[in-house]
Structure formats: structure tokens, C-alpha cells
């Protein structure tokens, strides 16, 4: 028995091999067993009694033993790939929070410290227009320059432009692949992937040697959105893998942003549809970063202390940003009640209305009134702040 066989990661590798990428069943296993090692040792009869595994999954559990997973772990070490599991300190915390986090991530390079480098995903069509590529590259450049880690999928078009922008800013970027890291996928981008690995990381939940296939990429997309605070879509047709990523982001409770596109462009329908559905339209990195003032304020001057305005100390509220007394008198009682609770930090509508007795309908009406008066700034997810 080799030392690696005692490594708890082998049981995560074993389970991912049996259940396949994207499965949510590991959560059920962990709710019933103290560890995956205990589950492995329980054996076939116990697995059958659980009642939710398919015959194919049971067969894989039996036919591919932990020793095979240990051999794979050793191979990864020789090939320069590290293996992270949800028990690993480097495993992204945001990824742990999704319903079906990968049991194993194969990594070449080093993942950024996402506490220091807030992750933002940028995705879009492979058939990008020059305008779309320029937008993705520019926004990625600015995000990376201000400390963000840019996450994308390494494909041609928008993904490539996003990785390039982050690299040009000497920033961090992460490429999430839908195949084994060592598989010769899209060799036109081989040098780009090498550059990403040199300063950031290539990652995949597919073990070495796994070929690229069409079914892999939609499953992979949940990792792109799951690693990020928010996902920006730059150009996407009506049916697009980027829209799948956006859907995953919404299901995971993450923000979705979109760059508005020419309505006559074949790659406009998807992004414009996202905007109609509530995604925040953006044309700059700052419009994304302002959604996360606690993560970016010191870097881009969103902190009130760095503002040109002189903010009076009144519980964090900036009185000079409010309407003048005469203007405030023109507001309804509901609108004045919300205005008194606004700060420069975005707050959710439920937080603003807590204790006011306002119904959701009355609160939305009051917010609309404040927007027309120029007294509130709106953000995605029904969040509001005083205007800067």
C-alpha cells in the first residue's frame, strides 16, 4: 500500500469517477456517512440500501477501486497537476456553496487567493465580433488591473479575449476546461493556456487524458459561474453555452451582467434577452465592481472616504446626496421613509423596508419615485444606494 492510498483525496476521485461530473449525490453521501472513506468501506450492499444510486453507478463503484484512484493521484503528481477536493484549503469557497461542487479539481498552476482577488467570470460566443472581443478584453483588463481574478473557459472568441485582457494587465486569470488539462484541445490556444497556467491556473474536473466532447462543456459551465461572484456575458446568440452559464449563475444565487449588443447582430439575441430578464447592462468594469463595494472600494475609489463629496458622519449616510428640503417635501411619505434609510452601500429592498411596515408593492412604488427624482441608484438584485 503506497502513501497516496492513505490520502483522503483518493475517495473523492473514486466517487467522482463512479458518479460522473456534475452529480449532486456526494452531498447525500456525506449527510449519511462521517467520511467518504467510511462510505467506501461500507461496500456494495450498503450502497444498494441507500436507494438512490443507479445500477451503472454501483457497477462503477465496484469495478474501479480506490487503488486505481490512488494510482491516478500519483500520476497527476508526476504530470505536474495538483488535485483539490472540497476538503482542500485551496478549494474555492464559492464553489463549495453550489449544489453540485466537483469532487475533484485537477489544477495546473496556482489558483488565486479569491479573498484577495475577487473572481468575476466573463463568457460569450466563439463567433465574436471585433467589437465584442474588444469589449471583453477591455473589461477584463480593467477588472484584473483593479485586483479581480478573471474566470473563463478558454474557448475562441470572447473567452480568449477575456483571458488576454487579464494577462495584459499582469493580473490573474483562471481557465476552466471541459476536458483533461493535458488533452490537446484547441491547439490554436495552447500558448494562451500556458500563459494562464504561468500566472494563474488551468482547472478541470475531468482527469488527465479525458477528451473534449460536446456533453462536457455544459457541465463544465456550472464551475465557471460557481467560482465567481458574478458572470458577465459578452455577445451570445439565442441558443448559446454562455446562456447556460448565466442560468447556472442565477440558480447559484450569483449576479449576471451583460454588455448590450446591436439588435441586428446575430450574437445580440442572447445578451439582450438576459437584460430583459433582469441582468444588469454594463459597458465598463467599474459598473461591475460597484456591485461589490466591500471587495473593490479601496481599489477603485468607491469608498466614500475617497469621494470628492464631503460626507457628514450620520450613521454612514451622506446627507449632501439627498434632495434639498424643498425637493424632499415633494416626495411621498413612503419615498421619504426609504430615502432616510439609504446609504452609499447598496442594500437589498427587504433590508431597506425592514421595520417600515411597507409592503413590497408600496416599496417598489417608492423606489420608482426616488429614481425619477434622481435620489437613488439601482443595482442588480433589487439593491439600492444613494447616488454617488
DAMO-V990724 format. One record per pair of residues at least 24 apart in sequence whose C-alpha atoms are under 10 Angstrom apart, sorted by sequence separation. I is the first residue (numbers start at 1). GAP is how many residues later the second one is. D is the distance in whole Angstrom. If there is no record, write none. Layout:
I,GAP,D
I,GAP,D
This chain:
11,24,9
12,24,7
15,24,10
28,24,9
81,24,10
82,24,6
83,24,6
90,24,10
119,24,9
120,24,9
133,24,7
134,24,9
136,24,9
137,24,5
138,24,8
140,24,8
141,24,4
142,24,8
144,24,9
145,24,5
147,24,7
148,24,7
149,24,5
150,24,6
151,24,6
152,24,6
153,24,6
154,24,9
172,24,8
173,24,9
179,24,9
180,24,6
181,24,9
183,24,10
217,24,8
218,24,9
221,24,5
222,24,9
224,24,9
225,24,5
226,24,10
229,24,9
230,24,5
231,24,6
232,24,6
233,24,6
234,24,6
235,24,7
255,24,8
256,24,7
257,24,6
258,24,6
259,24,6
317,24,8
318,24,9
319,24,9
334,24,8
11,25,6
12,25,9
15,25,9
40,25,9
81,25,6
82,25,5
83,25,9
94,25,9
118,25,9
119,25,10
132,25,8
133,25,6
136,25,6
137,25,5
140,25,5
141,25,5
144,25,6
145,25,7
146,25,9
147,25,8
148,25,9
149,25,7
150,25,9
151,25,7
152,25,9
153,25,8
167,25,9
171,25,10
172,25,10
174,25,9
175,25,8
176,25,9
177,25,7
178,25,9
179,25,7
180,25,8
181,25,8
182,25,9
183,25,7
184,25,9
218,25,10
219,25,9
220,25,9
221,25,9
222,25,9
223,25,9
224,25,9
225,25,9
226,25,10
229,25,6
230,25,4
231,25,5
232,25,4
233,25,5
234,25,5
235,25,8
236,25,9
246,25,10
255,25,8
256,25,9
257,25,7
258,25,8
259,25,9
317,25,7
318,25,7
338,25,8
10,26,9
11,26,6
14,26,9
40,26,8
80,26,10
81,26,5
82,26,7
117,26,10
118,26,9
132,26,7
133,26,9
135,26,9
136,26,5
137,26,8
138,26,9
139,26,8
140,26,5
141,26,8
142,26,10
143,26,9
144,26,8
145,26,6
172,26,10
173,26,8
174,26,6
175,26,6
176,26,6
177,26,6
178,26,6
179,26,8
180,26,5
181,26,8
182,26,6
183,26,6
184,26,10
185,26,8
186,26,9
218,26,7
219,26,9
221,26,10
222,26,6
223,26,9
225,26,10
226,26,7
228,26,8
229,26,7
230,26,6
231,26,6
232,26,5
233,26,7
234,26,8
235,26,7
257,26,10
315,26,10
316,26,9
317,26,5
318,26,7
337,26,10
8,27,9
9,27,9
10,27,9
11,27,10
25,27,8
80,27,9
81,27,5
82,27,8
117,27,9
121,27,10
130,27,9
133,27,8
134,27,7
135,27,9
136,27,9
137,27,6
138,27,6
139,27,9
140,27,9
141,27,7
142,27,8
144,27,5
145,27,9
172,27,6
173,27,5
174,27,5
175,27,5
176,27,5
177,27,5
178,27,8
179,27,6
180,27,5
181,27,6
182,27,6
183,27,7
184,27,8
185,27,7
217,27,10
218,27,8
221,27,8
222,27,7
225,27,8
226,27,9
227,27,10
228,27,9
229,27,9
230,27,7
231,27,8
232,27,8
233,27,9
234,27,8
235,27,10
240,27,9
243,27,7
247,27,10
316,27,6
317,27,7
335,27,9
339,27,9
8,28,8
9,28,10
11,28,9
25,28,8
80,28,7
81,28,8
82,28,9
118,28,10
119,28,9
120,28,7
121,28,8
122,28,7
123,28,8
124,28,9
128,28,8
129,28,8
130,28,10
133,28,6
134,28,9
136,28,9
137,28,4
138,28,9
140,28,9
141,28,5
143,28,9
144,28,6
164,28,8
167,28,8
171,28,8
172,28,5
173,28,7
174,28,6
175,28,6
176,28,6
177,28,8
178,28,7
179,28,8
180,28,5
181,28,8
182,28,8
183,28,6
184,28,9
217,28,10
221,28,9
225,28,10
226,28,8
237,28,9
238,28,8
239,28,10
242,28,9
243,28,8
246,28,8
315,28,9
316,28,8
317,28,9
334,28,7
335,28,8
338,28,7
339,28,9
8,29,7
11,29,7
37,29,10
79,29,9
80,29,9
81,29,10
117,29,9
118,29,7
119,29,6
120,29,6
121,29,6
122,29,6
123,29,6
124,29,9
126,29,7
127,29,8
128,29,5
129,29,9
132,29,9
133,29,8
136,29,7
137,29,8
140,29,8
141,29,9
142,29,10
143,29,10
144,29,8
160,29,8
163,29,8
167,29,7
170,29,8
171,29,8
172,29,8
173,29,9
174,29,7
175,29,9
176,29,9
177,29,8
179,29,8
180,29,5
181,29,8
182,29,9
183,29,8
219,29,10
222,29,10
225,29,8
236,29,10
237,29,6
238,29,8
240,29,10
242,29,9
250,29,10
314,29,10
316,29,9
334,29,7
335,29,10
337,29,9
338,29,8
7,30,10
76,30,8
117,30,5
118,30,5
119,30,5
120,30,5
121,30,4
122,30,6
123,30,7
125,30,9
126,30,5
127,30,6
128,30,6
135,30,10
136,30,10
137,30,10
138,30,10
141,30,8
155,30,10
156,30,8
163,30,9
166,30,9
179,30,8
180,30,5
181,30,10
218,30,10
222,30,9
225,30,9
235,30,9
236,30,8
237,30,4
238,30,8
239,30,9
240,30,7
243,30,10
257,30,9
258,30,10
334,30,10
335,30,8
336,30,8
348,30,10
6,31,10
76,31,9
116,31,8
117,31,5
118,31,6
119,31,6
120,31,6
121,31,6
122,31,9
123,31,9
124,31,9
125,31,8
126,31,4
127,31,8
128,31,10
134,31,9
137,31,9
138,31,10
140,31,9
154,31,10
155,31,8
164,31,9
179,31,5
180,31,6
225,31,9
235,31,9
236,31,5
237,31,6
238,31,5
239,31,7
240,31,10
243,31,8
257,31,8
334,31,9
335,31,4
336,31,10
339,31,8
346,31,8
347,31,10
348,31,9
352,31,9
76,32,10
116,32,8
117,32,5
118,32,9
119,32,7
120,32,9
121,32,9
123,32,9
124,32,9
125,32,6
126,32,6
133,32,10
154,32,9
156,32,9
160,32,8
163,32,9
164,32,9
167,32,8
178,32,9
179,32,5
180,32,8
235,32,5
236,32,6
237,32,5
238,32,4
256,32,10
334,32,6
335,32,7
338,32,9
344,32,10
346,32,8
347,32,9
348,32,10
349,32,9
350,32,9
351,32,9
352,32,9
73,33,10
114,33,10
116,33,9
117,33,9
124,33,7
125,33,6
126,33,8
128,33,9
140,33,9
155,33,10
156,33,8
160,33,10
163,33,7
167,33,9
178,33,8
179,33,5
234,33,9
235,33,6
236,33,7
237,33,5
238,33,8
246,33,9
255,33,10
311,33,10
332,33,10
333,33,9
334,33,9
335,33,9
336,33,10
342,33,9
343,33,10
344,33,9
346,33,7
348,33,7
349,33,6
350,33,9
352,33,10
19,34,9
114,34,8
123,34,9
124,34,5
125,34,8
126,34,9
155,34,8
178,34,6
179,34,8
234,34,9
235,34,8
236,34,5
237,34,7
238,34,9
332,34,8
335,34,7
336,34,9
342,34,8
346,34,10
347,34,10
348,34,6
349,34,6
19,35,9
114,35,7
123,35,6
124,35,6
154,35,8
177,35,9
178,35,8
235,35,7
236,35,6
237,35,9
238,35,8
331,35,9
334,35,9
335,35,6
342,35,10
347,35,8
348,35,4
349,35,7
112,36,10
113,36,9
122,36,8
123,36,6
124,36,10
154,36,10
178,36,9
234,36,9
235,36,6
236,36,9
237,36,10
238,36,10
255,36,9
334,36,10
335,36,10
339,36,8
346,36,9
347,36,5
348,36,7
19,37,9
20,37,9
112,37,7
122,37,7
123,37,9
124,37,10
178,37,9
179,37,7
233,37,9
234,37,7
235,37,9
236,37,10
332,37,8
339,37,8
346,37,6
347,37,5
348,37,9
18,38,8
19,38,6
111,38,9
121,38,10
122,38,10
123,38,10
124,38,9
154,38,8
178,38,5
179,38,8
233,38,7
236,38,10
331,38,7
332,38,9
338,38,10
345,38,9
346,38,5
347,38,6
18,39,5
19,39,9
122,39,9
123,39,8
154,39,7
177,39,9
178,39,5
232,39,10
331,39,8
345,39,8
346,39,5
347,39,10
17,40,9
18,40,8
20,40,10
122,40,6
177,40,8
178,40,8
304,40,7
335,40,10
344,40,9
345,40,6
346,40,8
18,41,8
19,41,8
121,41,9
122,41,9
176,41,10
178,41,8
179,41,9
233,41,9
303,41,9
304,41,9
343,41,9
344,41,5
345,41,8
15,42,9
18,42,5
19,42,8
154,42,9
178,42,6
302,42,9
303,42,9
328,42,10
331,42,9
342,42,7
343,42,5
344,42,5
345,42,10
17,43,8
18,43,5
177,43,7
178,43,8
302,43,9
330,43,10
342,43,6
343,43,5
344,43,7
17,44,8
18,44,9
176,44,7
177,44,9
341,44,9
342,44,6
343,44,9
344,44,7
15,45,9
16,45,10
18,45,9
176,45,8
328,45,9
341,45,9
342,45,10
14,46,9
15,46,7
18,46,8
177,46,10
233,46,10
327,46,9
339,46,9
14,47,8
17,47,8
18,47,10
176,47,7
177,47,9
232,47,9
323,47,10
328,47,9
339,47,8
154,48,9
176,48,6
231,48,10
232,48,9
233,48,10
234,48,10
15,49,10
151,49,10
153,49,9
175,49,8
232,49,9
233,49,10
234,49,10
14,50,7
15,50,10
150,50,10
151,50,10
153,50,10
174,50,9
232,50,9
323,50,8
14,51,7
15,51,9
149,51,9
176,51,10
293,51,9
294,51,9
323,51,8
14,52,6
17,52,9
121,52,10
293,52,7
322,52,9
323,52,7
13,53,8
14,53,9
16,53,10
119,53,9
120,53,9
121,53,9
174,53,10
232,53,10
292,53,9
293,53,8
321,53,10
322,53,6
11,54,9
12,54,9
14,54,8
15,54,9
117,54,9
119,54,9
120,54,10
121,54,10
291,54,9
292,54,9
321,54,8
322,54,9
10,55,10
11,55,6
13,55,9
14,55,5
117,55,8
119,55,9
290,55,9
291,55,8
321,55,9
10,56,6
11,56,10
13,56,6
14,56,9
117,56,10
232,56,9
290,56,9
9,57,10
10,57,8
12,57,9
13,57,8
231,57,10
10,58,9
11,58,7
14,58,10
230,58,8
10,59,5
11,59,9
13,59,8
112,59,10
113,59,10
230,59,10
6,60,10
9,60,9
10,60,5
13,60,8
112,60,7
5,61,7
9,61,8
10,61,9
111,61,9
112,61,8
230,61,9
5,62,7
8,62,10
10,62,8
110,62,10
111,62,9
112,62,8
229,62,10
230,62,10
4,63,9
5,63,9
7,63,8
10,63,7
111,63,7
229,63,9
5,64,8
6,64,9
9,64,8
10,64,10
110,64,9
153,64,9
322,64,8
2,65,9
4,65,9
5,65,5
109,65,9
321,65,7
322,65,8
1,66,9
4,66,6
5,66,8
7,66,9
321,66,7
3,67,9
4,67,8
108,67,10
153,67,9
319,67,9
321,67,7
2,68,8
4,68,10
5,68,9
107,68,10
153,68,8
317,68,10
318,68,8
1,69,10
2,69,9
4,69,7
5,69,9
107,69,10
152,69,9
317,69,8
318,69,9
4,70,7
13,70,9
153,70,10
318,70,9
3,71,10
12,71,10
13,71,10
105,71,10
106,71,10
152,71,10
153,71,7
2,72,10
12,72,9
13,72,8
27,72,8
151,72,10
152,72,6
162,72,10
10,73,10
12,73,7
26,73,10
27,73,8
108,73,8
151,73,6
152,73,9
9,74,8
11,74,10
12,74,9
24,74,9
25,74,10
26,74,8
27,74,9
106,74,8
107,74,8
108,74,9
151,74,8
9,75,8
10,75,10
12,75,9
24,75,6
25,75,8
26,75,9
106,75,8
158,75,9
159,75,9
9,76,6
23,76,9
24,76,4
26,76,9
27,76,10
151,76,8
152,76,10
158,76,7
8,77,9
9,77,9
22,77,9
23,77,6
24,77,8
26,77,8
151,77,7
157,77,10
158,77,8
9,78,8
22,78,6
23,78,8
24,78,9
150,78,9
157,78,10
158,78,10
8,79,9
9,79,9
21,79,9
22,79,7
23,79,8
24,79,10
149,79,9
152,79,9
309,79,8
8,80,10
21,80,9
22,80,7
23,80,9
151,80,9
152,80,10
308,80,10
21,81,7
22,81,9
150,81,10
307,81,8
20,82,9
21,82,8
20,83,9
21,83,9
19,84,10
304,84,9
108,85,10
109,85,9
16,86,8
17,86,9
108,86,9
109,86,10
110,86,10
111,86,9
302,86,9
16,87,6
17,87,10
109,87,8
110,87,7
112,87,9
291,87,10
15,88,7
16,88,7
108,88,9
109,88,5
110,88,8
111,88,9
112,88,6
291,88,7
13,89,10
14,89,9
15,89,9
108,89,6
109,89,6
110,89,8
111,89,6
112,89,8
153,89,10
290,89,9
291,89,8
12,90,9
13,90,7
14,90,9
107,90,9
108,90,9
109,90,7
110,90,5
111,90,5
291,90,10
12,91,5
13,91,6
109,91,6
110,91,5
111,91,8
288,91,10
11,92,9
12,92,6
13,92,9
108,92,9
109,92,4
110,92,8
111,92,9
140,92,10
287,92,9
288,92,10
291,92,9
11,93,10
12,93,10
108,93,6
109,93,6
110,93,9
139,93,10
9,94,9
10,94,9
107,94,7
108,94,5
109,94,9
9,95,8
106,95,10
107,95,6
108,95,6
106,96,8
107,96,5
108,96,9
136,96,9
105,97,10
106,97,6
107,97,7
136,97,9
105,98,6
106,98,5
107,98,9
123,98,10
136,98,6
280,98,10
105,99,6
106,99,6
135,99,8
136,99,9
280,99,7
281,99,9
81,100,8
104,100,8
105,100,5
106,100,7
107,100,10
135,100,10
279,100,10
280,100,6
81,101,9
104,101,6
105,101,8
106,101,7
123,101,9
133,101,8
279,101,7
280,101,9
102,102,9
103,102,8
104,102,8
105,102,8
106,102,8
122,102,9
123,102,10
132,102,6
133,102,9
278,102,7
279,102,9
79,103,9
102,103,6
104,103,9
121,103,6
122,103,9
131,103,10
132,103,6
278,103,8
101,104,10
102,104,10
120,104,9
121,104,6
131,104,9
132,104,10
278,104,10
119,105,10
120,105,8
121,105,9
119,106,10
121,106,8
122,106,10
128,106,9
129,106,8
119,107,10
120,107,8
121,107,6
128,107,7
119,108,7
120,108,5
121,108,8
122,108,9
123,108,7
124,108,8
125,108,9
127,108,9
128,108,8
118,109,10
119,109,5
120,109,6
121,109,6
122,109,6
123,109,6
124,109,5
125,109,7
126,109,9
127,109,9
118,110,8
119,110,6
120,110,5
121,110,5
122,110,5
123,110,5
124,110,5
125,110,6
126,110,9
127,110,9
118,111,7
119,111,8
120,111,6
121,111,6
122,111,6
123,111,6
124,111,5
125,111,5
118,112,10
119,112,9
120,112,8
121,112,8
122,112,7
123,112,8
124,112,5
125,112,7
114,113,9
123,113,9
124,113,9
114,114,9
126,114,10
125,115,7
126,115,10
124,116,8
125,116,8
126,116,10
124,117,8
125,117,7
102,118,10
123,118,9
124,118,5
125,118,10
84,119,10
123,119,6
124,119,8
83,120,10
102,120,10
122,120,9
123,120,9
81,121,9
82,121,9
83,121,10
84,121,10
101,121,9
102,121,8
124,121,9
81,122,9
83,122,9
100,122,9
101,122,8
123,122,8
99,123,10
100,123,9
122,123,10
123,123,9
136,123,9
257,123,8
83,124,9
98,124,9
121,124,10
135,124,8
256,124,8
98,125,9
101,125,8
121,125,10
255,125,7
256,125,9
81,126,10
100,126,10
101,126,10
255,126,7
81,127,9
95,127,9
98,127,10
99,127,10
132,127,9
254,127,9
95,128,7
98,128,6
121,128,10
253,128,10
79,129,9
94,129,10
95,129,9
97,129,8
98,129,9
132,129,9
95,130,9
96,130,8
97,130,9
131,130,9
76,131,9
94,131,10
95,131,5
96,131,9
76,132,7
94,132,6
95,132,5
75,133,9
93,133,10
94,133,5
95,133,8
73,134,10
92,134,9
93,134,8
94,134,7
124,134,10
72,135,8
92,135,7
93,135,10
94,135,8
120,135,10
121,135,9
122,135,9
123,135,10
132,135,9
72,136,9
91,136,10
92,136,9
121,136,10
122,136,10
129,136,9
129,137,10
128,138,10
129,138,8
127,139,10
128,139,8
146,139,9
127,140,8
146,140,9
126,141,10
143,141,9
144,141,9
148,141,9
125,142,7
142,142,8
143,142,6
124,143,9
139,143,10
142,143,6
143,143,8
146,143,9
139,144,8
140,144,9
141,144,9
142,144,8
125,145,10
138,145,10
139,145,6
140,145,7
143,145,9
124,146,10
138,146,8
139,146,5
143,146,8
124,147,9
136,147,10
138,147,8
139,147,9
142,147,10
148,147,9
135,148,8
136,148,10
139,148,10
147,148,9
148,148,8
135,149,8
136,149,10
139,149,9
147,149,8
98,150,10
135,150,10
146,150,8
98,151,10
99,152,9
146,152,10
147,152,8
98,153,9
99,153,8
143,153,10
146,153,6
147,153,10
98,154,6
145,154,9
146,154,7
97,155,8
98,155,9
97,156,10
95,157,10
94,158,10
94,160,10
120,168,9
120,169,9
118,171,10
118,174,9
118,177,7
117,178,9
118,178,8
116,179,8
117,179,9
115,180,9
116,180,10
22,183,9
21,184,7
20,185,10
21,185,8
20,186,9
16,189,9
17,189,9
16,190,9
17,190,9
16,191,10
13,192,10
13,194,9
22,194,10
21,195,9
22,196,10
23,196,10
22,197,6
21,198,7
22,198,8
21,199,8
22,200,8
22,201,9
